[in-house]
Amino acid sequence: MRYIVTIIWSCLIGGVVSYVLSSMGSEPFSLEGTVALTAVFFIAIAVLGDGILKNDNSHS
């Protein structure tokens, strides 16, 4: 379930960031760029959430 929510939020944030950056650069909106940015966001969040930032409660 958390991966589904992560994909949804990655799509929303990736779309907004891609739209803002393309309009700031006076370029047309590119759906391919948005999908690529969404994939990068999803992979980064999955790696950070499951690997690097994992809570370790074994010291309690």
Chimera marker file (.cmm) of the C-alpha trace (Angstrom):
<marker_set name="trace">
<marker id="1" x="0.000" y="0.000" z="0.000" r="1" g="1" b="0" radius="0.5"/>
<marker id="2" x="2.797" y="2.432" z="0.806" r="1" g="1" b="0" radius="0.5"/>
<marker id="3" x="4.293" y="1.956" z="-2.657" r="1" g="1" b="0" radius="0.5"/>
<marker id="4" x="0.978" y="2.846" z="-4.299" r="1" g="1" b="0" radius="0.5"/>
<marker id="5" x="0.740" y="6.030" z="-2.244" r="1" g="1" b="0" radius="0.5"/>
<marker id="6" x="4.385" y="6.784" z="-3.026" r="1" g="1" b="0" radius="0.5"/>
<marker id="7" x="3.742" y="6.420" z="-6.762" r="1" g="1" b="0" radius="0.5"/>
<marker id="8" x="0.702" y="8.709" z="-6.562" r="1" g="1" b="0" radius="0.5"/>
<marker id="9" x="2.609" y="11.402" z="-4.654" r="1" g="1" b="0" radius="0.5"/>
<marker id="10" x="5.608" y="11.038" z="-6.981" r="1" g="1" b="0" radius="0.5"/>
<marker id="11" x="3.328" y="11.585" z="-9.976" r="1" g="1" b="0" radius="0.5"/>
<marker id="12" x="1.774" y="14.677" z="-8.416" r="1" g="1" b="0" radius="0.5"/>
<marker id="13" x="5.044" y="16.240" z="-7.289" r="1" g="1" b="0" radius="0.5"/>
<marker id="14" x="6.848" y="15.266" z="-10.500" r="1" g="1" b="0" radius="0.5"/>
<marker id="15" x="4.096" y="16.810" z="-12.605" r="1" g="1" b="0" radius="0.5"/>
<marker id="16" x="4.141" y="20.067" z="-10.663" r="1" g="1" b="0" radius="0.5"/>
<marker id="17" x="7.932" y="20.354" z="-10.725" r="1" g="1" b="0" radius="0.5"/>
<marker id="18" x="8.072" y="19.513" z="-14.422" r="1" g="1" b="0" radius="0.5"/>
<marker id="19" x="5.348" y="22.048" z="-15.253" r="1" g="1" b="0" radius="0.5"/>
<marker id="20" x="6.985" y="24.834" z="-13.255" r="1" g="1" b="0" radius="0.5"/>
<marker id="21" x="10.457" y="24.190" z="-14.679" r="1" g="1" b="0" radius="0.5"/>
<marker id="22" x="9.195" y="23.974" z="-18.266" r="1" g="1" b="0" radius="0.5"/>
<marker id="23" x="7.203" y="27.199" z="-17.927" r="1" g="1" b="0" radius="0.5"/>
<marker id="24" x="10.176" y="28.986" z="-16.340" r="1" g="1" b="0" radius="0.5"/>
<marker id="25" x="12.353" y="27.917" z="-19.255" r="1" g="1" b="0" radius="0.5"/>
<marker id="26" x="9.709" y="28.809" z="-21.884" r="1" g="1" b="0" radius="0.5"/>
<marker id="27" x="9.702" y="25.211" z="-23.102" r="1" g="1" b="0" radius="0.5"/>
<marker id="28" x="6.639" y="23.116" z="-23.949" r="1" g="1" b="0" radius="0.5"/>
<marker id="29" x="5.394" y="20.719" z="-21.272" r="1" g="1" b="0" radius="0.5"/>
<marker id="30" x="6.821" y="17.239" z="-21.845" r="1" g="1" b="0" radius="0.5"/>
<marker id="31" x="5.000" y="14.188" z="-20.538" r="1" g="1" b="0" radius="0.5"/>
<marker id="32" x="8.093" y="12.013" z="-21.086" r="1" g="1" b="0" radius="0.5"/>
<marker id="33" x="10.144" y="14.291" z="-18.861" r="1" g="1" b="0" radius="0.5"/>
<marker id="34" x="7.432" y="14.159" z="-16.217" r="1" g="1" b="0" radius="0.5"/>
<marker id="35" x="7.396" y="10.363" z="-16.247" r="1" g="1" b="0" radius="0.5"/>
<marker id="36" x="11.193" y="10.275" z="-15.962" r="1" g="1" b="0" radius="0.5"/>
<marker id="37" x="11.152" y="12.713" z="-13.048" r="1" g="1" b="0" radius="0.5"/>
<marker id="38" x="8.404" y="10.683" z="-11.369" r="1" g="1" b="0" radius="0.5"/>
<marker id="39" x="10.509" y="7.531" z="-11.682" r="1" g="1" b="0" radius="0.5"/>
<marker id="40" x="13.512" y="9.298" z="-10.160" r="1" g="1" b="0" radius="0.5"/>
<marker id="41" x="11.401" y="10.587" z="-7.257" r="1" g="1" b="0" radius="0.5"/>
<marker id="42" x="9.899" y="7.133" z="-6.637" r="1" g="1" b="0" radius="0.5"/>
<marker id="43" x="13.253" y="5.354" z="-6.652" r="1" g="1" b="0" radius="0.5"/>
<marker id="44" x="14.820" y="7.959" z="-4.376" r="1" g="1" b="0" radius="0.5"/>
<marker id="45" x="11.945" y="7.787" z="-1.888" r="1" g="1" b="0" radius="0.5"/>
<marker id="46" x="11.897" y="3.970" z="-1.907" r="1" g="1" b="0" radius="0.5"/>
<marker id="47" x="15.653" y="3.756" z="-1.320" r="1" g="1" b="0" radius="0.5"/>
<marker id="48" x="15.602" y="6.385" z="1.406" r="1" g="1" b="0" radius="0.5"/>
<marker id="49" x="12.529" y="4.996" z="3.130" r="1" g="1" b="0" radius="0.5"/>
<marker id="50" x="13.430" y="1.313" z="3.078" r="1" g="1" b="0" radius="0.5"/>
<marker id="51" x="17.176" y="1.465" z="3.348" r="1" g="1" b="0" radius="0.5"/>
<marker id="52" x="18.909" y="4.553" z="4.566" r="1" g="1" b="0" radius="0.5"/>
<marker id="53" x="16.320" y="6.102" z="6.890" r="1" g="1" b="0" radius="0.5"/>
<marker id="54" x="14.989" y="2.867" z="8.376" r="1" g="1" b="0" radius="0.5"/>
<marker id="55" x="14.130" y="3.149" z="12.078" r="1" g="1" b="0" radius="0.5"/>
<marker id="56" x="16.175" y="0.843" z="14.242" r="1" g="1" b="0" radius="0.5"/>
<marker id="57" x="14.267" y="0.219" z="17.479" r="1" g="1" b="0" radius="0.5"/>
<marker id="58" x="16.467" y="-2.666" z="18.654" r="1" g="1" b="0" radius="0.5"/>
<marker id="59" x="18.370" y="-0.385" z="21.079" r="1" g="1" b="0" radius="0.5"/>
<marker id="60" x="15.336" y="0.035" z="23.373" r="1" g="1" b="0" radius="0.5"/>
<link id1="1" id2="2" r="1" g="1" b="0" radius="0.2"/>
<link id1="2" id2="3" r="1" g="1" b="0" radius="0.2"/>
<link id1="3" id2="4" r="1" g="1" b="0" radius="0.2"/>
<link id1="4" id2="5" r="1" g="1" b="0" radius="0.2"/>
<link id1="5" id2="6" r="1" g="1" b="0" radius="0.2"/>
<link id1="6" id2="7" r="1" g="1" b="0" radius="0.2"/>
<link id1="7" id2="8" r="1" g="1" b="0" radius="0.2"/>
<link id1="8" id2="9" r="1" g="1" b="0" radius="0.2"/>
<link id1="9" id2="10" r="1" g="1" b="0" radius="0.2"/>
<link id1="10" id2="11" r="1" g="1" b="0" radius="0.2"/>
<link id1="11" id2="12" r="1" g="1" b="0" radius="0.2"/>
<link id1="12" id2="13" r="1" g="1" b="0" radius="0.2"/>
<link id1="13" id2="14" r="1" g="1" b="0" radius="0.2"/>
<link id1="14" id2="15" r="1" g="1" b="0" radius="0.2"/>
<link id1="15" id2="16" r="1" g="1" b="0" radius="0.2"/>
<link id1="16" id2="17" r="1" g="1" b="0" radius="0.2"/>
<link id1="17" id2="18" r="1" g="1" b="0" radius="0.2"/>
<link id1="18" id2="19" r="1" g="1" b="0" radius="0.2"/>
<link id1="19" id2="20" r="1" g="1" b="0" radius="0.2"/>
<link id1="20" id2="21" r="1" g="1" b="0" radius="0.2"/>
<link id1="21" id2="22" r="1" g="1" b="0" radius="0.2"/>
<link id1="22" id2="23" r="1" g="1" b="0" radius="0.2"/>
<link id1="23" id2="24" r="1" g="1" b="0" radius="0.2"/>
<link id1="24" id2="25" r="1" g="1" b="0" radius="0.2"/>
<link id1="25" id2="26" r="1" g="1" b="0" radius="0.2"/>
<link id1="26" id2="27" r="1" g="1" b="0" radius="0.2"/>
<link id1="27" id2="28" r="1" g="1" b="0" radius="0.2"/>
<link id1="28" id2="29" r="1" g="1" b="0" radius="0.2"/>
<link id1="29" id2="30" r="1" g="1" b="0" radius="0.2"/>
<link id1="30" id2="31" r="1" g="1" b="0" radius="0.2"/>
<link id1="31" id2="32" r="1" g="1" b="0" radius="0.2"/>
<link id1="32" id2="33" r="1" g="1" b="0" radius="0.2"/>
<link id1="33" id2="34" r="1" g="1" b="0" radius="0.2"/>
<link id1="34" id2="35" r="1" g="1" b="0" radius="0.2"/>
<link id1="35" id2="36" r="1" g="1" b="0" radius="0.2"/>
<link id1="36" id2="37" r="1" g="1" b="0" radius="0.2"/>
<link id1="37" id2="38" r="1" g="1" b="0" radius="0.2"/>
<link id1="38" id2="39" r="1" g="1" b="0" radius="0.2"/>
<link id1="39" id2="40" r="1" g="1" b="0" radius="0.2"/>
<link id1="40" id2="41" r="1" g="1" b="0" radius="0.2"/>
<link id1="41" id2="42" r="1" g="1" b="0" radius="0.2"/>
<link id1="42" id2="43" r="1" g="1" b="0" radius="0.2"/>
<link id1="43" id2="44" r="1" g="1" b="0" radius="0.2"/>
<link id1="44" id2="45" r="1" g="1" b="0" radius="0.2"/>
<link id1="45" id2="46" r="1" g="1" b="0" radius="0.2"/>
<link id1="46" id2="47" r="1" g="1" b="0" radius="0.2"/>
<link id1="47" id2="48" r="1" g="1" b="0" radius="0.2"/>
<link id1="48" id2="49" r="1" g="1" b="0" radius="0.2"/>
<link id1="49" id2="50" r="1" g="1" b="0" radius="0.2"/>
<link id1="50" id2="51" r="1" g="1" b="0" radius="0.2"/>
<link id1="51" id2="52" r="1" g="1" b="0" radius="0.2"/>
<link id1="52" id2="53" r="1" g="1" b="0" radius="0.2"/>
<link id1="53" id2="54" r="1" g="1" b="0" radius="0.2"/>
<link id1="54" id2="55" r="1" g="1" b="0" radius="0.2"/>
<link id1="55" id2="56" r="1" g="1" b="0" radius="0.2"/>
<link id1="56" id2="57" r="1" g="1" b="0" radius="0.2"/>
<link id1="57" id2="58" r="1" g="1" b="0" radius="0.2"/>
<link id1="58" id2="59" r="1" g="1" b="0" radius="0.2"/>
<link id1="59" id2="60" r="1" g="1" b="0" radius="0.2"/>
</marker_set>
